[in-house]
Amino acid sequence: LTVDLLSLSAACDALDQHNLKQNDQPMDILQIINCLTTIYDRLEQEHNNLVNVPLCVDMCLNWLLNVYDTGRTGRIRVLSFKTGVVSLCKAHLEDKYRYLFKQVASSTGFCDQRRLGLLLHDSIQIPRQLGEVASFGGSNIEPSVRSCFQFANNKPEIEAALFLDWMRLEPQSMVWLPVLHRVAAAETAKHQAKCNICKECPIIGFRYRSLKHFNYDICQSCFFSGRVAKGHKMHYPMVEYCTPTTSGEDVRDFAKVLKNKFRTKRYFAKHPRMGYLPVQTVLEGDNMET
């Protein structure tokens, strides 16, 4: 869709140009096409060899309808349009979070459970359309809303700073977005390290470093296919790098390996670590989707 070429400011300009301020208002096909045409015309000026305007508009329209208009009514909400485009655009992760929070917050900058539910519901539709929603806790977003407000000590409303703190923990329903950013960052990353399994050097893409053994690295293809070398167990802690490590990270990891050297197998089996904040399963809580 080449939305990854689109900056957040350019997306906002296009939305303002088409006066898309009422987030609960529906957009019809013509409005979606007009706004997408504005976006892609601008992108074509900057990247004319990568952007074919009619094709991109058609593909992006189709994608938005597949995600947000499964009943093919020919309408999606303005909030859904913004969520889809901004989630995939070129911007820092926290800038995306700030922008999306602002769309559901009141004029005073606060957001209640219902409004947060709208945002999380629209966000989870992207992995749902790919058939991946089970990995992210299912399509019922009520447990995620509850998780966020529990994190905020059950206040009736939350402000942006609290929402950002919760998002930094990478809640299960939203972890797909930071993962997408890491995958994009890792695509061209070169790490000055050798894979202990397939011996690839340098490692391209994700690098997985053991926090149990010194100088033990795995490339992404060995890690994703579950290959292990002698003496290394799957439950041992690893750290993932999508960009080359800094000297500070090297020192920090060295200290962790040293600490883990004195821990038993039983410790690692008892303390499995998740890289995200789990939310309770799809079977708990009332369904807020309606």
C-alpha positions as CSV (number, residue, x, y, z in Angstrom):
1,L,0.0,0.0,0.0
2,T,3.1,2.3,0.3
3,V,1.5,3.9,3.4
4,D,4.9,3.4,5.0
5,L,6.2,6.3,2.9
6,L,3.6,8.7,4.4
7,S,4.6,11.0,7.3
8,L,2.2,11.7,10.1
9,S,2.1,15.4,9.3
10,A,1.2,14.7,5.7
11,A,-1.6,12.4,6.8
12,C,-2.9,15.1,9.1
13,D,-2.8,17.7,6.4
14,A,-4.8,15.5,4.1
15,L,-7.4,14.8,6.8
16,D,-7.7,18.5,7.6
17,Q,-8.0,19.3,3.9
18,H,-11.0,17.0,3.7
19,N,-12.4,18.4,7.0
20,L,-12.4,14.9,8.7
21,K,-12.8,16.1,12.3
22,Q,-15.9,14.3,13.5
23,N,-14.5,10.8,14.3
24,D,-17.8,9.1,14.9
25,Q,-19.1,10.3,11.5
26,P,-19.4,7.8,8.6
27,M,-17.3,8.2,5.4
28,D,-18.7,6.9,2.2
29,I,-16.7,5.3,-0.7
30,L,-16.4,8.7,-2.5
31,Q,-15.0,10.5,0.5
32,I,-12.5,7.7,1.2
33,I,-11.3,7.8,-2.5
34,N,-11.0,11.6,-2.4
35,C,-8.9,11.6,0.8
36,L,-6.7,8.7,-0.4
37,T,-6.2,10.4,-3.7
38,T,-4.9,13.5,-1.9
39,I,-2.6,11.4,0.1
40,Y,-1.2,9.4,-2.8
41,D,-0.9,12.5,-5.1
42,R,1.4,14.0,-2.5
43,L,3.3,10.8,-2.1
44,E,3.7,10.5,-5.9
45,Q,5.5,13.9,-6.0
46,E,8.0,12.7,-3.5
47,H,8.4,9.0,-4.7
48,N,7.2,9.0,-8.3
49,N,9.0,5.7,-9.0
50,L,7.3,3.9,-6.1
51,V,3.7,5.2,-6.2
52,N,1.1,4.4,-8.8
53,V,-1.8,6.6,-7.7
54,P,-4.8,4.8,-9.2
55,L,-3.5,1.4,-8.1
56,C,-2.5,2.5,-4.6
57,V,-5.9,4.2,-4.1
58,D,-7.7,1.1,-5.2
59,M,-5.6,-1.2,-3.0
60,C,-5.8,1.0,0.1
61,L,-9.6,1.4,-0.4
62,N,-10.0,-2.3,-0.7
63,W,-7.8,-2.9,2.4
64,L,-9.8,-0.4,4.5
65,L,-13.1,-2.0,3.5
66,N,-11.8,-5.5,4.2
67,V,-10.7,-4.4,7.7
68,Y,-13.5,-2.0,8.7
69,D,-16.5,-2.8,6.5
70,T,-16.8,-6.6,6.5
71,G,-20.5,-6.3,5.8
72,R,-19.7,-4.2,2.7
73,T,-22.1,-1.3,3.6
74,G,-19.9,1.1,1.7
75,R,-19.2,3.2,4.9
76,I,-16.6,3.2,7.6
77,R,-16.2,5.6,10.5
78,V,-13.7,8.5,10.3
79,L,-12.0,7.1,13.4
80,S,-11.5,3.7,11.5
81,F,-10.0,5.5,8.5
82,K,-7.5,7.4,10.7
83,T,-6.6,4.3,12.8
84,G,-5.8,2.3,9.7
85,V,-3.8,4.9,7.9
86,V,-1.9,6.2,10.9
87,S,-1.1,2.7,12.2
88,L,0.8,1.9,9.0
89,C,2.3,5.4,8.3
90,K,5.9,6.5,8.8
91,A,6.2,7.9,12.3
92,H,7.6,7.2,15.7
93,L,5.6,4.7,17.7
94,E,4.8,7.1,20.5
95,D,3.7,9.8,18.0
96,K,1.2,7.3,16.6
97,Y,0.0,6.5,20.2
98,R,-0.4,10.2,21.0
99,Y,-2.2,11.0,17.8
100,L,-4.6,8.0,18.2
101,F,-5.3,8.8,21.9
102,K,-6.1,12.4,21.0
103,Q,-8.7,11.2,18.5
104,V,-10.8,9.5,21.2
105,A,-10.0,11.9,24.1
106,S,-12.5,14.7,25.1
107,S,-11.7,18.4,24.5
108,T,-10.1,18.4,28.0
109,G,-7.7,15.6,27.0
110,F,-9.2,12.8,29.0
111,C,-10.5,9.5,27.9
112,D,-13.1,7.2,29.5
113,Q,-13.5,3.4,29.1
114,R,-16.0,3.6,26.3
115,R,-13.8,5.9,24.2
116,L,-10.7,3.8,24.8
117,G,-12.8,0.7,23.8
118,L,-13.5,2.4,20.4
119,L,-9.8,2.9,19.7
120,L,-8.7,-0.6,20.8
121,H,-11.6,-2.1,18.8
122,D,-10.5,-0.3,15.6
123,S,-6.8,-1.2,16.2
124,I,-7.4,-4.9,16.7
125,Q,-9.3,-5.2,13.4
126,I,-6.0,-5.0,11.5
127,P,-4.5,-8.3,12.9
128,R,-8.1,-9.8,12.9
129,Q,-8.3,-9.3,9.1
130,L,-5.0,-11.2,8.8
131,G,-6.4,-14.1,10.8
132,E,-3.9,-13.4,13.6
133,V,-6.3,-12.1,16.3
134,A,-6.0,-15.1,18.6
135,S,-2.3,-14.3,19.3
136,F,-3.4,-10.9,20.6
137,G,-6.0,-12.1,23.1
138,G,-9.0,-12.4,20.7
139,S,-11.2,-9.7,19.3
140,N,-13.0,-8.9,22.6
141,I,-11.1,-5.7,23.8
142,E,-12.9,-5.4,27.1
143,P,-10.1,-7.1,29.1
144,S,-7.6,-4.7,27.5
145,V,-9.7,-1.7,28.5
146,R,-9.9,-3.1,32.1
147,S,-6.1,-3.7,32.1
148,C,-5.5,-0.1,31.2
149,F,-7.8,1.4,33.8
150,Q,-6.5,-1.0,36.5
151,F,-3.0,0.3,35.6
152,A,-4.5,3.8,36.2
153,N,-5.7,2.8,39.7
154,N,-9.3,2.6,38.4
155,K,-9.7,6.3,37.8
156,P,-12.9,7.1,35.8
157,E,-10.8,8.8,33.0
158,I,-7.2,8.7,31.9
159,E,-4.9,11.3,30.4
160,A,-2.4,10.7,27.5
161,A,0.7,10.3,29.8
162,L,-0.9,7.3,31.6
163,F,-2.1,5.8,28.3
164,L,1.5,6.0,26.9
165,D,2.9,4.4,30.1
166,W,0.5,1.5,29.6
167,M,1.3,1.2,25.9
168,R,5.0,1.1,26.7
169,L,4.3,-2.2,28.5
170,E,3.1,-3.5,25.1
171,P,-0.3,-4.9,26.1
172,Q,-1.1,-8.1,24.3
173,S,-4.0,-6.6,22.2
174,M,-1.6,-3.9,20.8
175,V,1.7,-5.6,20.7
176,W,1.4,-6.2,17.0
177,L,2.1,-2.5,16.3
178,P,5.5,-2.3,18.1
179,V,6.4,-5.7,16.6
180,L,5.6,-4.3,13.1
181,H,8.0,-1.4,13.8
182,R,10.7,-3.8,15.0
183,V,10.2,-6.0,11.9
184,A,10.6,-2.9,9.7
185,A,13.7,-1.7,11.6
186,A,15.3,-5.2,11.4
187,E,14.8,-5.7,7.7
188,T,18.1,-4.0,6.8
189,A,19.9,-4.4,10.2
190,K,23.4,-5.9,10.1
191,H,24.9,-7.2,13.4
192,Q,28.6,-7.9,13.9
193,A,27.9,-11.4,15.3
194,K,27.9,-15.0,14.1
195,C,24.9,-17.3,14.5
196,N,25.9,-20.2,16.7
197,I,23.7,-22.6,14.8
198,C,23.9,-21.9,11.0
199,K,27.1,-19.8,11.3
200,E,25.7,-16.9,9.3
201,C,27.9,-13.8,9.8
202,P,27.1,-11.0,10.0
203,I,23.6,-11.7,11.2
204,I,21.0,-9.8,9.1
205,G,17.5,-9.0,10.5
206,F,16.7,-9.8,14.1
207,R,19.5,-10.9,16.4
208,Y,18.8,-13.1,19.4
209,R,21.4,-13.0,22.2
210,S,21.5,-15.5,25.0
211,L,21.3,-14.1,28.5
212,K,22.5,-17.5,29.9
213,H,25.6,-18.1,27.8
214,F,28.4,-15.7,26.8
215,N,28.8,-15.0,23.1
216,Y,25.8,-17.0,22.1
217,D,23.8,-15.5,19.2
218,I,21.0,-16.9,17.0
219,C,19.8,-15.4,13.6
220,Q,16.1,-14.9,13.0
221,S,15.6,-17.9,10.8
222,C,17.1,-20.3,13.3
223,F,15.2,-18.6,16.2
224,F,11.8,-18.6,14.4
225,S,12.2,-22.3,13.4
226,G,13.1,-23.3,17.0
227,R,16.6,-24.6,16.3
228,V,19.0,-24.8,19.3
229,A,22.6,-25.7,19.6
230,K,24.0,-28.1,22.2
231,G,23.7,-26.9,25.8
232,H,21.1,-24.2,25.1
233,K,17.5,-24.7,26.1
234,M,14.5,-23.0,24.6
235,H,13.4,-21.6,28.0
236,Y,16.7,-19.8,28.6
237,P,16.3,-16.0,28.5
238,M,17.2,-14.3,25.2
239,V,17.1,-10.6,24.2
240,E,16.0,-9.5,20.8
241,Y,17.8,-6.8,18.8
242,C,16.3,-5.2,15.7
243,T,19.2,-2.7,15.4
244,P,23.0,-3.2,16.1
245,T,23.8,-3.1,19.8
246,T,25.4,-0.2,21.6
247,S,28.2,-0.6,24.1
248,G,25.8,0.2,26.9
249,E,23.5,-2.7,25.9
250,D,26.6,-5.0,25.6
251,V,27.6,-4.2,29.2
252,R,24.1,-4.6,30.5
253,D,23.6,-8.0,28.8
254,F,27.0,-9.1,30.1
255,A,25.9,-8.4,33.6
256,K,22.6,-10.3,33.1
257,V,24.5,-13.3,31.8
258,L,26.8,-13.2,34.8
259,K,23.7,-13.2,37.1
260,N,22.0,-16.0,35.2
261,K,25.1,-18.2,35.4
262,F,24.3,-18.8,39.1
263,R,20.6,-19.6,38.5
264,T,19.4,-23.2,38.3
265,K,17.4,-24.8,35.5
266,R,14.5,-24.9,37.9
267,Y,14.6,-21.1,38.2
268,F,14.2,-20.6,34.4
269,A,11.4,-23.2,34.2
270,K,9.5,-21.4,37.0
271,H,10.1,-17.8,35.8
272,P,9.2,-17.7,32.1
273,R,9.2,-14.2,30.8
274,M,6.8,-12.7,28.3
275,G,7.9,-9.8,26.2
276,Y,4.5,-8.1,26.5
277,L,1.8,-7.4,29.0
278,P,-0.7,-10.3,28.8
279,V,-4.4,-9.5,29.0
280,Q,-6.9,-12.0,30.2
281,T,-8.4,-14.3,27.7
282,V,-11.2,-13.7,25.3
283,L,-13.7,-15.6,27.5
284,E,-13.6,-13.1,30.4
285,G,-15.6,-9.9,30.8
286,D,-18.5,-8.4,28.8
287,N,-18.2,-7.9,25.1
288,M,-17.9,-4.2,24.3
289,E,-17.8,-4.6,20.6
290,T,-21.5,-3.8,20.2
